[in-house]
Amino acid sequence: MQHESWHNFLTSESGAVSVDWTVLTAAVAGMALAATAMIEDGISSLASDLEAQLRTQQVSDAFVVFHSAHFNALYDAGVIDEDGAESMFDIANAMTNATILTGIEEGILAYNDGDLSDEDIALLVAMASVGVQRNIISADDVNLVSTY
């Protein structure tokens, strides 16, 4: 009786497909791991090269130009002349976008508190002018000084 059940077990084909799929799946997973190990160094090298290239690229902001009209209210008040305004604009244009956003936020708060000097207001207008042209702030969100 024992011999007959072993014979039936060994000759039975039920479950053979499951075993085949298990072996095939293990083989595919092993090949995927092997392929990943082979190209991992190349991918890491490529990612490092790409990062280095992106960090050294300079985005052209030649489209950002000095608009004298943004400073008209300050000219009228005698706070600054056109050369001074252009100098402030150049300082603002050399700033990063993050610095401009932080400067505008802090400047508006200080302006509302009355804690800004005339020079600080001129720099704030210059940062707003650059920020609007770079499309990092909306012209609707920051009104350039129209009266001073």
Phi, psi and omega in degrees: 000317179297318181296322181293320179290327175293319180297316178297320180295315183289330181266352180290139180256000178289133181093353182294323180296320178298318179295317179299314180295323178298315180294316180296318179297318178297321179295317180295316179297319178296319179293322178296317178296319179295318179295320178298317180297325182289323184260359183299315180296320179296319179293318179298318179296316179297317179296320178294317178297318180296317179298316180298319179296317181293325180290333183266354181284140176252127177277130181286128174241038179295342179285346179274115183232157179289125175247106182301328183297335179295340184252009186306317181294326179286326174297313183298326181277354180076017182285323186208153174257177186295324178295318178295321179295318179294325177296317177297320178298317179297321177297314180294322181291337178279349181282154174283164179300320180296320179295319178296314181299316179295317180297320179293316180299310180293323180295319179294319178297316179293324178297316179295329178276352181078024185259017182254141173278171178300321179295320178297322179294320177297319178293323177297318177296319179296317178296321178295320179298314178293316182299319178294317181291329177278357181062034175262345172222154179272143177299332179288331182283335180227118177271121175292147187304119178258333174222148181223000000 
